[in-house]
Amino acid sequence: WLHSEKLRLNISKFYFMLRDGYIVKKVYDLLYPDDNHNVYIYGSRRLFLFAGMQEYNDIKMHVSGLHTFGLTYEQVYQRLGINDTYLEKEYCKVFDKKEVVKTERDLDRIDDFFRTHVAILNSISEKERKRIVEYLKSIDFFEGNIGIVDLGWKGSMLKSISKICKMEDLPVSMSGFYLATHECTCDGLHMNSFLMHDGKYKTEYPFAVLVKSGYIVALLELVFSASFPSVINLKRTKDTIQPIYAELFKGEDSRIEIYKRIETGILDFIKKVIDIENASTLRIQSSEAMLPLVHIDYNLSEREKEYIYYFFYKIQNSR
């Protein structure tokens, strides 16, 4: 599907978003070895939301709105990846770092603190935005008609990148390519989805069956990950710009070990499929390729369902 869309829309290069596009690029490279000029791009909600910040509400979702309950106040601050000594000291004066965030009132206190220090956040945002633009230029992001490959849902990172480019007066021609997207405001951006687009799922079998299955969606969330933490910031070294990864929270190490096995299984399977196709006239269509997921959905044990949701939560919390 990605390859045909690339040809149809005359996309010059795919940028596979890390982490969610990690395994997708590996599979794509195996299936289409001659299309070898596509690259990874570092990214996360944290990275792009902060860089495109103009007011506190622009980043509120990431600060207090995403899987914050159950974290300590120290973990809440750590996942923001903010390197500012004064702000950290002020934060520690207000919050007990070992105390756990439990209530809506706790979230309000976090929001109140960062709203009070929004001038510092704006200064950090501006510095990070300049660094991101430098990074994007280094990977030829502004050349040609490019495609961003990501998991999807609401296209928040594509929107944030577009916002950053507008703030820096940098024209860019880009489209988003996703597994699925919920109903969302596209802000004039071109978005393409495989399973479900803008909240409307494909009605033909087996697409509709898969989108409606909470277990399969959770399983796909687990597959669209990587064996390393989320990238929360960028730093300049002597010659290049390098990623800063999030710290591993409790349980994240087990997710990573499980994912390594998933990655090995996926790539071994794809290599076998390629061998079969090369040795025969068999060509597997995208709708047919989805059928094993239907089989899995119908045959999951209760224990397997528990495992899928457990690691799904770990993925969501680590983003």
Disulfide bonds with the S-S distance in Angstrom:
none
